[in-house]
Amino acid sequence: MHHLVITASASSSSGDASSSSSSSSSISVALAVLASNDHRPSFLPSDRYAFSVPRGVRRKALIGRVEAEDGDGGRNGVVR
């Protein structure tokens, strides 16, 4: 079982450092690997990703991509 924490944060500033504000929200995600195999999937290039979302982005827009690989052969090596 892989455990991921996804954090979204927003900040706003009027140009004056004393009047800036920020907010954030986090959610924990458990990722179950269903195939029984020899190698665990590993996330590329590392276990930490950061994505920025511009203000006004449309709903359901792709904001980032996470990649993983698995050293097993055949169907057990496919990561989607």
C-alpha positions as a printed NumPy array, in Angstrom:
array([[  0.   ,   0.   ,   0.   ],
       [  1.338,   3.423,  -0.955],
       [  0.213,   6.453,   1.042],
       [  0.203,   9.863,  -0.639],
       [ -0.606,  13.286,   0.772],
       [ -1.931,  15.815,  -1.728],
       [ -1.814,  19.447,  -0.608],
       [ -3.385,  22.348,  -2.476],
       [ -2.431,  25.842,  -1.4  ],
       [ -3.324,  29.324,  -2.55 ],
       [ -1.785,  32.625,  -1.662],
       [ -2.703,  36.181,  -2.431],
       [ -0.878,  39.426,  -1.927],
       [ -1.692,  43.036,  -2.582],
       [  1.982,  43.885,  -2.959],
       [  2.386,  44.713,   0.713],
       [  4.125,  41.892,   2.612],
       [  2.071,  42.608,   5.737],
       [ -1.247,  42.056,   3.912],
       [ -0.565,  38.728,   2.214],
       [ -2.674,  35.682,   3.04 ],
       [ -2.572,  32.01 ,   2.229],
       [ -4.745,  28.953,   2.645],
       [ -4.233,  25.277,   2.037],
       [ -6.018,  21.965,   2.185],
       [ -4.634,  18.427,   2.26 ],
       [ -6.023,  14.979,   1.623],
       [ -4.476,  11.562,   2.214],
       [ -4.758,   9.004,  -0.569],
       [ -4.105,   5.284,  -0.215],
       [ -2.983,   3.591,  -3.426],
       [ -3.445,  -0.174,  -3.482],
       [ -1.332,  -2.236,  -5.856],
       [ -3.55 ,  -5.097,  -6.981],
       [ -1.019,  -7.327,  -8.728],
       [  1.001,  -9.801,  -6.731],
       [  4.525,  -9.534,  -8.047],
       [  8.226,  -9.344,  -7.26 ],
       [  8.913,  -5.621,  -7.675],
       [  7.158,  -2.664,  -6.085],
       [  6.296,   0.276,  -8.354],
       [  8.558,   3.279,  -7.924],
       [  7.561,   6.845,  -8.697],
       [  9.704,   8.828, -11.142],
       [ 11.737,  10.977, -10.876],
       [ 11.231,  10.992,  -7.092],
       [  8.645,  10.577,  -4.371],
       [  7.825,  14.302,  -4.301],
       [  5.955,  16.271,  -6.943],
       [  4.874,  19.92 ,  -7.018],
       [  2.45 ,  21.44 ,  -9.516],
       [  1.26 ,  25.024,  -9.902],
       [ -2.261,  25.84 , -11.   ],
       [ -2.821,  29.292, -12.501],
       [ -5.83 ,  31.297, -11.378],
       [ -8.837,  30.776, -13.623],
       [ -7.817,  27.362, -14.942],
       [-10.762,  25.468, -16.439],
       [-12.391,  22.6  , -14.557],
       [-10.956,  19.126, -15.148],
       [ -7.764,  20.602, -16.637],
       [ -4.613,  18.49 , -16.423],
       [ -2.329,  20.15 , -13.898],
       [  0.416,  17.555, -13.673],
       [  1.44 ,  14.02 , -14.392],
       [  2.895,  11.446, -12.036],
       [  4.906,   8.588, -13.509],
       [  5.792,   5.214, -12.047],
       [  7.643,   2.151, -13.22 ],
       [  7.574,  -1.488, -12.21 ],
       [ 10.432,  -3.929, -12.794],
       [  8.147,  -6.92 , -13.344],
       [  7.596,  -8.323, -16.801],
       [  4.343,  -8.823, -18.682],
       [  1.017,  -7.6  , -17.284],
       [  2.466,  -7.215, -13.775],
       [  4.928,  -4.615, -15.098],
       [  2.282,  -2.344, -16.612],
       [  1.604,   0.875, -14.68 ],
       [ -1.322,   3.055, -15.724]])
